[in-house]
Amino acid sequence: MKFGFCLPIFAGKGDEHSRTPLVERVDVNQLKSSILAAENLDFETLWVADHLIMGKDHAILEGWTTMCWAAGLTERIRIGSIHLSNQLRAPSMSAKIASTLDVLTNGRLEFFFEMGHRGTKPESEAYGFDFAEDPERLAQFEEAVDIIRMMWTAGPSTYEGKHYSIREAVNHPLPTQQPHPPLWIGTLGTDLSSPIAPNEQVLEIAAKYADGWNNTPASPEQCEVMLDALRRACDRNDRDYGSIRKSIETQILIAPNRGEVERIKDEISEANPKSYTDAAWKRAEEEFLIGDPDTIAARISEYKAIDIDHMQLWFMDMPSESGMRTFAEFVAPRFST
């Protein structure tokens, strides 16, 4: 089992976003400290969101720029996008930017790509990007994946699709990782019929092309539903299900003992009275990782038992680094072999 740290590049305190419920503002010095802590605490990966408007005051750092900054601050940790929206850039440019970052980091890029889910429509249109309905965005996404994989592995690339075309596009130097950086494609929510993403159709694309699959917060039981659907998609596309890595992006609230966990929960509820009610905490206990180290380790073991091998973690006590340090010292070593 590998563990990744999700960098809180947007503020959520005050019922602005549940991922970062105690982060009050975008603080570059704090972000730098957290990046270096993740590097030194042996987290496998560092993940950066790709949005243009999000959180308190709608303030968020741009994803690619932040990934490059984080890469320059570190030497070991792998750097990933979570999730890079196809709606915000031409796929040929995404291929070029990704190749460049992979070369500059000596092969540390994780490329997590998505079609642009329904929830991102307002920010996409605010910035002047067209946002088609699901069937067209799915078709755009599959063409984008084709172009990116072609440009990562071939010489001058030519592609004529319904939505995108390139002609003799040269992408040199090619990525350091061979045959290319890991390509992650993910589903959203806890149901196949999600109100924000066409998960079943996305799984078809993942079965064809992805090196890794991811889902947003979900219980092990909910993940199994998605994984069963991925397995069926692999069967339809003659793909080895075991060749695809499986991961979960989730929130984590960890402290040395249950009393401290409850204290932080109270702090979060006080700061976010609409988002973290008693009913919300009940659901969070089912879908997030919440508890002392023993409780967290037992819960992770449930995910490991259903083939999850990577977890991208949003630490709910950020900007404090206590949670990530407690996790690194008392939980991660139990899964190191």
N, C-alpha and C positions, 0 to 999 in steps of 0.2 A: 504494500500500500504506500502510495506517495501522497504528499500533502503540499498544497499550494496556498499562498497568502494573497488575498484579494485586497488591493490597495484602495483605501477610501478617498477617492479623488473628488467626492462630492459630499456635502453635508446633509444629514437627515434629521437632526434634532429639531423638535417642535412639530412632529407629525409630518415632516417633509419627505422622508424616505425611510422605510423600515430596515434597509440594509445597514445603515450607519446611524443608529438612533441616538447616539451621544456625541456625534461629530457636529460641532457648531458652525464651523467655517472651513474653507479650504486653506490649509496652513502648510506652506511649502516646506518649512523647516521640520514640521512634524512628519510629513510624508517622507522626507529624506531619511529621518531617523528610523521610520518603519521599514523602509526599503533596506537599509543597512542591517536592521535587526533581523529581517527575514533571511538575508544573505548569511549572517553570522550564526543564526539559529538552525541552519541546515534545512530550511524549507526547500523543496525540490523546484518549485515554480513560483513566479510572481505574476499576478493577473491584473490587467488594467481594462476598465470598462470603455466602451466606445459609444458615447452619447454626446450630443451637442447642448442639450438643455436638460438639467436634472437636479433634483434636490433643492435645498434651501437657497432662496434667491436665484434659482435656476442656474447656479454656478457650478460648473464642472470643467476640469481640464480636458483638452483634446487628447484622444487615446494614443494615436501613433506618436505624437510628440512626447507624451509622458513615457511611453515605452522606451523610446530612444534615450531619454534622460535617465531612466532607471537602469538601462543597460550600461550607460556610461559610468554609473556609480558602483557597479557590481562587476564581479569577475566569474562567478560560478553559477548563480541561480538562473534558471531558464525563464524567459520572458514571454508572456502570452497575452492575447487579446481576449476579452470576455464581454460581449461577443462582437466581432468586427462586422459592421453592417454593410452589405453590398449596396445599399441604397445611397450611401454617402460618397462613393468613389467609383471611378471606372475600374473594372476588374483588371485591366492591363496595368493601371497605376498601382493597384493593390499588390499585384504580382511583383512589380519593380521595387516598391517600398519594402515588401517582405524580404525579397532577395537581398537587398542592401543591408537591412538590419541583421539578417542571418550571417552575412559575410562579416560585418563589423563586430559581431559578438562571437565569432568563431563557432557558429552553429548552435546558438542558444534560443532560437525562436520556436514558439508554439503558435501555430496559426489557427485560431478559432474563428470560424466564418459563419455568418448567418444571412438569411434572405432579407432581414429587416422586418421584425414582427409588427403586428398591428399597433401595439402600444407606442411605437416610434414614429407613427405617421405625423403627429403635430410638429415634432422637432425637425423632421425631414422637410416638411413643406415650409416651415418657417425659414429654413435656410435656402429655399428655392429648388429643392430636389423633388422630382415627380415621385408619386407614391401610388402605384397601381394596385388593383385588387389582388387577392391571394394567388389565383391561377397564373396571372402574368408575372408576379414577383417570383413565384416558384420557377417559372420558365427562365426568367432572367438569372436567377440564382444558379440553376444548373448550367446555363451557358457560361456564367462567370467562373464556376468551378472548372469547367473545361478549359477556359482560356488561361486561368492561373496555373493549372497543372501543366499545360502545354508550355507556357513561358518559363516555368521552373525547370523544365527538363530538355527542351529542344533548342535548336538554333533559331534563326529568324522565324517568327511564328506568324502564320496567316490563318484567320478564322472568319468564316462568314456565317453568322447566325441571324435569327429573326430580330434579336434585341441588341447584339453587339457584333462589331467586326473590327479586326485588326489586320494590318498588311505589313508583312516583313518586319514585325516588331522584334527588335533585338533586345534581349535581356541579359546582358553580360556585365559583371560576372554573375554566373549562376549561383544559387544558394550553396553554402558550404555543406549543409546536410544533404546526403544522397539517399534515395533519389530526389528527395525534396523535404522541406520542413514538415513536421506532423500536421496533418489537416484534421481539425476537429469540427464536427457538425453536431448541433444539439437540438433537443426538444425543450419545450417550455411548459411549466405547470404540472399538474398532477393527473391529468386525463388525456387520453388520445384525442378526444374532441375538445381541445382547449379553446377558450374564447379569444385567445390572442395569437394562436399560431396553428397552422395545419400540420399537426405533428405526424400523422400517418404518411403524408406525402414527403415530409422532410426526412423521415426514416428511410424511404425508398432511395433518396439521394445519398443519405449516409451509407446505406448498404452498398451502393455502387462505388463510392469514392473515399469515404472517410477513413482515416487512421484511428480516430477516436470519436466516441459519442459522449455527450454530456446532457444532463438534465438539471433544471433549476430545482430549488428545494422541494423534496418529496421524501416521504417515509420509505423504508425498504419495501414495504408492500406495494406502494405506488410505483416505485422504481421497477419492480418486477413486471408490472403491466407494460411499461415502456420497453423493457428488455425483451419480453416475449414478442412484442410487436417488431422489435429490431431483428430478432431471430427469424421471424417469418419473412421479413423483408430480405434478409440475407439468403434464405432458401429460394426466394423468387428470383434473386439476382445471381445465384450461383456463387455466393461470397461466403468465405469461412467466417462464421460468427466469432470464433475465437481469435481472429486476427485483428479485431477492433477493440481498442482500449475503451473501458467504461468508466465514466466519472460522474460526480455529483457536485454541483455548486450549491453551497448551503451556508446558513448562518450558524455561528457557534458562540455559546456563552459558557465559559469555563472559569472556575475559580477553585482554590485548594480545598474548599469544603462547601457543604450545602448552604450553610448559613451565609457565606459570602456570595454565593450564587443568588440567594433570595434578596440580599441587599442590593445587588446590581440590578436585578429584575425590578425592584421597587424604584430605583433611580431611573431606569428606562421608562417605566410607566408614568412616573411623575413628569418626565420631560416630553412624553409622547402619549398623552391620555386618550387620544382617539385610536391610535394604532395598536397600543399594547394594553388592551382591556383583559379581564380575566378570561374571557372566551378566546381572545387572540393568543394568550399564553398557553391555553390548553392545546390549541392547534400547533403552536410553536413547539411544544414538547413532543409532538408527534413527528413534525417535519424537520426540525432543526436538531442540532447537537447542544444539549443543555444539561449541565451538571458538574459534578466533581470529576477528577481524572478517571476514577474507576468507572463511573457511569458513562462518561464519554467513550472510553475504550470499549466498553461492552457494546455500545451502540454502533461504533465503527465496525466492530466484528460482525454485526448483522449485515452491514453493507458489503463487507468483504465476502461474506458467505454467498452473496448473489452476484459475484464477479465484479463488483466495483473495485477499481484498483487505483483511483486517484480522487482526491477531494480538494475542491477549491473553496477555501474557508474565508467567510466574512466574520471577523471577530467583533462581536456586538459591544464590547467594552471600549473599543477604539474611541478617542485617540490614545487611551491608555494602552501600553504594551504588555500589561500584566497577563492578559489572557493568552497572547501568542507565546509568551515566555513560559507560562505554566504548561501549555500544550506541548511545547518543544521539549521541556524537561521531563514531564511525567507521562505523556501519552505517546508521542511519536516514536520513542525508542522501542515501544512494545511491538511496533509493526515494521521494524527495520530489516527483518530477515524474511 
